[in-house]
Amino acid sequence: MHRAIRIGSIAFVGMVVSMGSSFAASSADGRSEILKAREAVWRAWFANDTKTLQKLVPPDTIVISAGEDKWKTQAEVFQSAADFQKEGGKLIRLEFPRTEIQRFGDVVIIWSKYLVETETNGKRSLTSGRVSEVFVRRHGQWTNPGWHTDSTT
């Protein structure tokens, strides 16, 4: 009897460990997918890649940007990307030195520190700060319907 319980216990522990391993692997994969979507949004904005922005930044988007009183909608986000490009702006460097992710099913909140170096008309500028970003999985794809940035430089 004790032997049967021991074998059953070992089998149960093995099953739990293997389920935990596959969950950890799938969680890591989910993290990678979310971070790729985040990177794509930032890079698409700086490149004024409207095709990518339309896929990732939905119509119900709300954005609060550092130093701006007015909150932006999707149309205003797209317009600000176009304005950056029109002024000759280029992304030189994009880094996220610290990132924390909270996942609640199909909703993810990403908390990060960021560093952005841009060049406009030959003049470089460096901006850093914090960003809180919301991602929602819609139709099998992560979208970014909202974020809030602050700036420390």
C-alpha positions as CSV (number, residue, x, y, z in Angstrom):
1,M,0.0,0.0,0.0
2,H,2.8,2.4,1.0
3,R,4.6,1.5,-2.2
4,A,1.5,2.4,-4.3
5,I,1.1,5.7,-2.6
6,R,4.9,6.5,-3.1
7,I,4.7,5.6,-6.8
8,G,1.5,7.6,-7.2
9,S,3.1,10.6,-5.4
10,I,6.3,10.4,-7.6
11,A,4.1,10.2,-10.7
12,F,2.0,13.2,-9.5
13,V,5.1,15.3,-8.7
14,G,6.6,14.4,-12.1
15,M,3.4,15.5,-13.8
16,V,3.3,18.8,-11.9
17,V,6.9,19.5,-12.7
18,S,6.4,18.8,-16.4
19,M,3.3,20.9,-16.5
20,G,5.1,23.7,-14.7
21,S,8.0,23.5,-17.2
22,S,5.7,23.7,-20.2
23,F,3.8,26.6,-18.6
24,A,7.1,28.4,-17.9
25,A,8.1,27.9,-21.5
26,S,4.8,29.2,-22.8
27,S,5.0,32.1,-20.5
28,A,8.4,33.0,-21.7
29,D,7.2,32.7,-25.3
30,G,4.3,35.0,-24.5
31,R,6.7,37.5,-23.0
32,S,8.8,37.5,-26.1
33,E,5.8,38.0,-28.3
34,I,4.6,40.9,-26.2
35,L,8.0,42.6,-26.2
36,K,8.2,42.2,-30.0
37,A,4.9,43.9,-30.3
38,R,6.0,46.8,-28.0
39,E,9.2,47.2,-30.0
40,A,7.3,47.2,-33.2
41,V,5.0,50.0,-32.0
42,W,7.8,52.3,-31.0
43,R,9.9,51.7,-34.1
44,A,6.8,52.1,-36.4
45,W,6.0,55.4,-34.8
46,F,9.6,56.8,-35.3
47,A,9.6,55.5,-38.9
48,N,6.0,56.7,-39.6
49,D,5.2,53.1,-40.7
50,T,1.4,53.7,-40.9
51,K,0.7,50.1,-42.0
52,T,2.3,48.7,-38.8
53,L,0.7,51.4,-36.7
54,Q,-2.7,50.6,-38.0
55,K,-2.3,47.0,-37.1
56,L,-1.0,47.6,-33.6
57,V,-2.5,50.9,-32.4
58,P,-6.3,50.5,-32.5
59,P,-9.0,53.2,-33.1
60,D,-9.9,53.3,-29.3
61,T,-6.3,54.3,-28.3
62,I,-5.7,56.9,-25.6
63,V,-2.2,58.2,-25.0
64,I,-0.8,60.5,-22.3
65,S,2.6,61.9,-23.2
66,A,5.1,63.6,-21.0
67,G,4.8,67.4,-21.0
68,E,1.5,67.5,-23.0
69,D,-1.8,68.5,-21.4
70,K,-3.9,67.1,-24.2
71,W,-4.4,63.3,-24.4
72,K,-4.0,61.8,-27.9
73,T,-6.3,59.5,-30.0
74,Q,-5.1,57.1,-32.6
75,A,-5.4,59.8,-35.3
76,E,-3.2,62.2,-33.3
77,V,-0.6,59.5,-32.7
78,F,-0.4,58.8,-36.4
79,Q,-0.2,62.6,-37.1
80,S,2.6,63.1,-34.6
81,A,4.5,60.2,-36.3
82,A,4.0,61.9,-39.6
83,D,5.2,65.2,-38.2
84,F,8.3,63.7,-36.7
85,Q,9.1,62.2,-40.1
86,K,8.3,65.4,-42.0
87,E,10.7,67.4,-39.7
88,G,13.5,65.0,-40.8
89,G,13.4,63.0,-37.5
90,K,15.3,59.7,-37.3
91,L,15.5,57.2,-34.5
92,I,19.2,56.6,-33.6
93,R,18.8,54.5,-30.4
94,L,15.9,52.8,-28.5
95,E,16.5,51.0,-25.2
96,F,14.4,49.7,-22.4
97,P,16.9,49.3,-19.5
98,R,14.2,48.0,-17.1
99,T,10.9,46.3,-18.0
100,E,8.3,44.6,-15.8
101,I,5.3,42.8,-17.2
102,Q,2.0,42.0,-15.6
103,R,-0.3,39.7,-17.6
104,F,-4.0,39.3,-16.9
105,G,-5.2,36.9,-19.6
106,D,-5.5,38.8,-22.8
107,V,-4.4,42.1,-21.2
108,V,-0.8,43.0,-20.4
109,I,0.6,46.0,-18.6
110,I,4.3,46.8,-19.4
111,W,6.1,49.1,-17.0
112,S,9.5,50.3,-18.3
113,K,12.3,52.8,-18.2
114,Y,13.1,53.9,-21.7
115,L,15.9,55.8,-23.5
116,V,15.4,57.3,-26.9
117,E,18.1,59.1,-29.0
118,T,16.8,60.9,-32.1
119,E,18.3,63.1,-34.8
120,T,16.4,65.9,-36.4
121,N,18.2,68.1,-39.0
122,G,21.6,66.9,-37.8
123,K,20.9,67.7,-34.2
124,R,20.8,64.7,-31.8
125,S,18.7,64.6,-28.6
126,L,18.4,62.1,-25.9
127,T,15.2,61.5,-23.9
128,S,14.7,59.1,-21.1
129,G,11.8,58.4,-18.7
130,R,9.2,55.8,-17.7
131,V,6.4,54.4,-19.7
132,S,3.3,52.4,-18.7
133,E,1.8,50.5,-21.7
134,V,-1.4,48.5,-22.1
135,F,-1.5,45.6,-24.6
136,V,-4.7,43.7,-25.4
137,R,-4.8,40.5,-27.4
138,R,-7.4,41.0,-30.2
139,H,-8.1,38.5,-33.0
140,G,-4.9,36.6,-32.1
141,Q,-2.6,39.7,-32.2
142,W,-1.3,42.0,-29.5
143,T,-2.5,45.6,-29.9
144,N,-1.4,48.7,-27.9
145,P,-4.5,50.8,-27.1
146,G,-2.9,53.0,-24.5
147,W,0.3,54.3,-22.9
148,H,1.5,57.0,-20.6
149,T,5.0,58.4,-20.7
150,D,6.9,60.7,-18.4
151,S,10.3,62.1,-19.1
152,T,13.3,62.5,-16.8
153,T,15.5,64.3,-19.4
